[in-house]
Amino acid sequence: MRFYETVFIVKQDASSSHVESVAQEIVEVIKEQGGEVTKTEFCGLRYLAYPIKKNRRGHYVLLNIVIEPTGIKEIERKLRLNEDIIRFLTVSTEKLDNTPSALMRRNMRDG
């Protein structure tokens, strides 16, 4: 089993409950592939660096995943097929960090 971090951005017009349901769909796919999600972070609605598909903002979601490499292909296929997801990135890591991400630490410091 390998460690991965996946970040995806959901369209700005989606509600918070819809973003959570999209994340839950991806978590179910991970479990079907024999993987495990160790951390889920909803980073909230943030401005994008540049417009993507006429969206200036998006809901960011971060998942820490433990799964086999073949399962990542299925996860990325599902992310590509979902029309509400405008971008995603999956990165392999040496170990998973269960502390809050930089985006969440910034939110805690500002709030």
C-alpha positions as CSV (number, residue, x, y, z in Angstrom):
1,M,0.0,0.0,0.0
2,R,1.2,3.5,-0.8
3,F,0.4,7.0,0.5
4,Y,-1.3,9.7,-1.6
5,E,-2.7,13.1,-1.1
6,T,-5.5,14.2,-3.4
7,V,-6.8,17.7,-3.7
8,F,-9.9,18.5,-5.8
9,I,-11.8,21.7,-6.5
10,V,-15.6,21.7,-6.8
11,K,-17.4,24.5,-8.7
12,Q,-18.2,27.7,-6.8
13,D,-22.0,27.4,-7.2
14,A,-22.1,24.1,-5.3
15,S,-23.5,24.2,-1.7
16,S,-21.5,22.9,1.2
17,S,-23.7,19.8,1.6
18,H,-23.2,19.0,-2.1
19,V,-19.4,19.3,-1.7
20,E,-19.6,16.9,1.2
21,S,-21.6,14.4,-0.9
22,V,-19.1,14.6,-3.7
23,A,-16.3,13.9,-1.2
24,Q,-18.3,11.0,0.2
25,E,-18.7,9.5,-3.3
26,I,-14.9,9.6,-3.8
27,V,-14.3,8.1,-0.3
28,E,-16.7,5.2,-1.3
29,V,-14.7,4.6,-4.5
30,I,-11.5,4.5,-2.4
31,K,-13.1,1.9,-0.1
32,E,-14.3,-0.2,-3.0
33,Q,-10.7,-0.3,-4.3
34,G,-9.4,-1.6,-1.0
35,G,-8.0,1.8,0.2
36,E,-8.5,3.9,3.3
37,V,-8.9,7.6,3.9
38,T,-7.0,8.8,6.9
39,K,-7.9,12.5,6.7
40,T,-10.5,14.6,5.0
41,E,-10.3,18.4,5.0
42,F,-12.9,20.8,3.6
43,C,-10.8,23.9,3.1
44,G,-13.8,26.0,2.1
45,L,-14.6,28.4,-0.8
46,R,-11.4,30.1,-2.0
47,Y,-10.3,32.3,-4.9
48,L,-8.5,30.6,-7.8
49,A,-5.2,31.9,-9.1
50,Y,-6.9,32.2,-12.6
51,P,-10.4,31.4,-13.9
52,I,-11.0,27.8,-14.7
53,K,-14.1,27.0,-16.9
54,K,-15.5,30.5,-16.0
55,N,-15.1,29.9,-12.3
56,R,-13.2,32.4,-10.2
57,R,-13.7,30.5,-6.9
58,G,-13.9,26.9,-5.8
59,H,-14.4,24.6,-2.8
60,Y,-11.2,22.9,-2.0
61,V,-11.1,19.3,-0.5
62,L,-8.0,17.4,0.6
63,L,-7.9,13.7,1.1
64,N,-5.1,11.6,2.6
65,I,-5.3,8.1,1.1
66,V,-3.6,4.7,1.7
67,I,-4.2,2.5,-1.4
68,E,-2.6,0.5,-4.1
69,P,-1.4,2.3,-7.3
70,T,-4.1,0.5,-9.4
71,G,-6.8,2.1,-7.2
72,I,-5.6,5.6,-7.9
73,K,-6.4,5.1,-11.6
74,E,-10.0,4.4,-10.8
75,I,-10.2,7.3,-8.4
76,E,-8.8,9.7,-11.0
77,R,-11.2,8.4,-13.6
78,K,-14.2,9.1,-11.3
79,L,-12.8,12.6,-10.6
80,R,-12.6,13.3,-14.3
81,L,-16.1,12.1,-14.9
82,N,-17.7,14.3,-12.2
83,E,-18.9,17.5,-13.8
84,D,-18.8,19.4,-10.6
85,I,-15.0,18.9,-10.1
86,I,-13.1,21.5,-12.1
87,R,-9.5,20.4,-11.1
88,F,-7.8,17.7,-9.2
89,L,-4.2,16.6,-8.3
90,T,-3.0,13.4,-6.8
91,V,0.5,13.3,-5.3
92,S,2.4,10.2,-3.9
93,T,4.0,10.9,-0.5
94,E,6.5,9.0,1.7
95,K,4.3,9.4,4.8
96,L,1.0,11.0,5.6
97,D,0.8,14.1,7.7
98,N,-2.3,14.1,10.0
99,T,-1.7,17.7,11.2
100,P,-3.9,20.4,9.6
101,S,-2.8,21.5,6.1
102,A,-1.3,24.9,5.4
103,L,-4.7,26.1,4.2
104,M,-6.4,25.1,7.4
105,R,-3.7,26.5,9.7
106,R,-4.0,29.8,7.9
107,N,-7.8,29.7,8.5
108,M,-7.3,29.0,12.2
109,R,-4.7,31.8,12.6
110,D,-6.9,34.4,10.7
111,G,-10.1,33.3,12.5
